[in-house]
Amino acid sequence: HVGSTSFLAVHLGALGYSEDWTGLILATGVTVEIGLMSRARQLLDRFSPRTIFLAAIVAATPRWLLTAAVDSAWLLLLLQAGHGFTFGAFWLAGVALFSRRAPSGIETSAQGLFAASVGGVGAMLGMVGASIVVEHQPTHYLFLWGAIFSLLAAGCAVLGLRRMETSSLDRRE
């Protein structure tokens, strides 16, 4: 997510859009994300973290593909709103899963490791990969790669969550 969001301005510039569009599109995604996270309790009361986590990852794939394919600023704005939903849902479900899976007393540490993997190591790898893609390919390839990694993530999530279901450590769900 970080690589594509960080290079969204480059992509919009390549499509001929001004910085105003970039700001509006990014602000839309962040606003939706904040709105979704403000409803975290209601979502987690209605759906399991596993369901939200998988839905967020699976829903990201068509969003990445559409982002690669469209060149309308208005459609890109709608797709970035979709990013707000998918990333926000991924984040709140991931925090809930790590909190519930961690042994008593280290829930906050587990959530910190999740944040470090997504925002630290994951962000760094995403930025390096995105910069390589943008340097050697048209910017829409960045989002095609996002779709590929989203599919891989969905497969890993299905396998990992299936393993969690059979684990006796999952005592709090």
Backbone hydrogen bonds, N-H to C=O, Kabsch-Sander energy under -0.5 kcal/mol:
donor,donor_aa,acceptor,acceptor_aa,energy
5,T,1,H,-2.5
6,S,2,V,-2.8
7,F,3,G,-1.7
8,L,5,T,-1.0
11,H,7,F,-2.2
12,L,8,L,-3.0
13,G,9,A,-2.4
14,A,10,V,-2.4
15,L,11,H,-1.5
16,G,13,G,-1.2
17,Y,12,L,-2.9
22,T,18,S,-1.4
23,G,19,E,-2.7
24,L,20,D,-2.4
25,I,21,W,-3.0
26,L,22,T,-2.7
27,A,23,G,-2.6
28,T,24,L,-2.0
29,G,25,I,-1.8
30,V,26,L,-2.2
31,T,27,A,-2.6
32,V,28,T,-2.3
33,E,29,G,-2.3
34,I,30,V,-2.6
35,G,31,T,-2.4
36,L,32,V,-2.7
37,M,33,E,-2.6
38,S,34,I,-2.0
39,R,35,G,-0.5
39,R,36,L,-1.3
40,A,37,M,-1.6
43,L,39,R,-2.4
44,L,40,A,-3.0
45,D,41,R,-1.9
46,R,42,Q,-1.3
47,F,43,L,-3.1
52,I,48,S,-2.3
53,F,49,P,-2.9
54,L,50,R,-2.6
55,A,51,T,-2.5
56,A,52,I,-2.5
57,I,53,F,-2.0
58,V,54,L,-2.8
59,A,55,A,-2.6
60,A,56,A,-1.1
61,T,57,I,-0.8
61,T,58,V,-0.8
63,R,59,A,-1.1
64,W,60,A,-2.6
65,L,61,T,-2.3
66,L,62,P,-2.7
67,T,63,R,-2.3
68,A,64,W,-2.0
69,A,65,L,-1.4
70,V,66,L,-2.3
76,L,72,S,-2.5
77,L,73,A,-2.2
78,L,74,W,-1.9
79,L,75,L,-2.6
80,Q,76,L,-2.2
81,A,77,L,-1.8
82,G,78,L,-1.8
83,H,79,L,-1.6
84,G,80,Q,-1.8
85,F,81,A,-1.6
86,T,82,G,-2.9
87,F,83,H,-3.0
88,G,84,G,-1.6
89,A,85,F,-2.6
90,F,86,T,-2.4
91,W,87,F,-2.8
92,L,88,G,-2.5
93,A,89,A,-2.4
94,G,90,F,-2.4
95,V,91,W,-2.5
96,A,92,L,-1.9
97,L,93,A,-2.9
98,F,94,G,-2.6
99,S,95,V,-2.3
100,R,96,A,-2.4
101,R,97,L,-2.1
102,A,98,F,-1.6
106,I,103,P,-2.0
110,A,106,I,-2.3
111,Q,107,E,-2.3
112,G,108,T,-2.1
113,L,109,S,-2.2
114,F,110,A,-2.0
115,A,111,Q,-2.5
116,A,112,G,-2.5
117,S,113,L,-2.4
118,V,114,F,-2.3
119,G,115,A,-3.2
120,G,115,A,-0.5
120,G,116,A,-1.6
121,V,116,A,-1.7
122,G,117,S,-2.0
124,M,120,G,-2.5
125,L,121,V,-2.6
126,G,122,G,-2.5
127,M,123,A,-2.5
128,V,124,M,-2.4
129,G,125,L,-2.8
130,A,126,G,-2.7
131,S,127,M,-2.4
132,I,128,V,-1.9
133,V,129,G,-2.3
134,V,130,A,-2.9
135,E,131,S,-1.8
136,H,132,I,-1.4
136,H,133,V,-0.5
137,Q,133,V,-2.4
141,Y,138,P,-1.9
142,L,139,T,-1.3
143,F,139,T,-0.6
143,F,140,H,-0.7
144,L,140,H,-1.3
145,W,141,Y,-2.6
146,G,142,L,-1.5
147,A,143,F,-1.9
148,I,144,L,-2.0
149,F,145,W,-2.7
150,S,146,G,-2.0
151,L,147,A,-2.3
152,L,148,I,-2.2
153,A,149,F,-2.7
154,A,150,S,-2.4
155,G,151,L,-2.2
156,C,152,L,-2.5
157,A,153,A,-2.9
158,V,154,A,-2.5
159,L,155,G,-2.3
160,G,156,C,-3.1
161,L,157,A,-3.1
162,R,158,V,-2.1
163,R,159,L,-2.0
164,M,160,G,-2.0
165,E,161,L,-2.0
166,T,162,R,-1.1
167,S,163,R,-0.6
167,S,164,M,-0.9
170,D,167,S,-0.8
171,R,169,L,-2.6
173,E,170,D,-0.5
